[in-house]
Amino acid sequence: MEWRDEGVVLGVKRHGETSAIVEALTKAHGRHLGLVRGGRSTRFQSLLQAGNSLDLVWRARLDEHLGTYAIEPLDLRAGRLMESALALNGLSYLGALLRLLPERDPHEGLYGALAIIADHLDRVEIAPALVARFEMRILSECGFGLDLESCAASGSREDLIYVSPKSGRAVSASAGAPWRDKLLALPGFLRGEEAGPTPADLADAFRLTGFFLERDLFAPRGLPMPDARRAFLAAAHAAR
């Protein structure tokens, strides 16, 4: 078995005395692990860092085997990202989100989004909004996407400013007014509005996504919300 693909490194674990197991989100083969022989050597140290994009050739005798990676650099972002607490915590959190997906399950759209986020993860004016949108995509890819196209009560497509915590559907201002204290705020940038999000918008966005991530993805697996998420949000707040 052999294939060639590009991938963004999510994590690296030591294996034996000299090798490393690399976890990457690949473009066509999903989240995939492989052994890099000699991966702990100085030669590979700068390549095998979370956030780097690599050219990967995977080989194994059988498809279900761990297999080995032959690697070449494509975009070595990690050196820059390691200088930013925001980026480091963001990379850790993105990895935790992606581990909710089945291993080797292709998600080409998520790969493209991850590569874009990795390019901007050290920029506080951009990174939080990108991560919030990525959380939305993870919910969707896992079968828990929010329906933000029309009001759950009236069918209107105008003035959608709430989300029902029960149904995950948008609610308009007028329909939601009597229950606004029980609804989640829906910031416009999560619906594709062009205006840049304010700090209040970002707080609302992460409150919204966090509710559904915890309820539908982490809690059913017996997992707490990742510490890296709290650290990322704290770093974003401190950097503003």
Stockholm file with secondary structure:
# STOCKHOLM 1.0

chainA/1-240         MEWRDEGVVLGVKRHGETSAIVEALTKAHGRHLGLVRGGRSTRFQSLLQAGNSLDLVWRARLDEHLGTYAIEPLDLRAGRLMESALALNGLSYLGALLRLLPERDPHEGLYGALAIIADHLDRVEIAPALVARFEMRILSECGFGLDLESCAASGSREDLIYVSPKSGRAVSASAGAPWRDKLLALPGFLRGEEAGPTPADLADAFRLTGFFLERDLFAPRGLPMPDARRAFLAAAHAAR
#=GR chainA/1-240 SS CEEEEEEEEEEEEEETTTEEEEEEEETTTEEEEEEETTTTSHHHHTTSSTTCEEEEEEECSSTTSCCEEEEEEEECCHHHHTTCHHHHHHHHHHHHHHTTSCTTCCCHHHHHHHHHHHHHTTCTTTHHHHHHHHHHHHHHHTTCCCBCSSCTTTCCCSSEEEECTTTCBEEEHHHHGGGGGGSEECCGGGGTCSSCCCHHHHHHHHHHHHHHIIIIIIGGGTCCCCHHHHHHHHHHHHHC
#=GC SS_cons         CEEEEEEEEEEEEEETTTEEEEEEEETTTEEEEEEETTTTSHHHHTTSSTTCEEEEEEECSSTTSCCEEEEEEEECCHHHHTTCHHHHHHHHHHHHHHTTSCTTCCCHHHHHHHHHHHHHTTCTTTHHHHHHHHHHHHHHHTTCCCBCSSCTTTCCCSSEEEECTTTCBEEEHHHHGGGGGGSEECCGGGGTCSSCCCHHHHHHHHHHHHHHIIIIIIGGGTCCCCHHHHHHHHHHHHHC
//
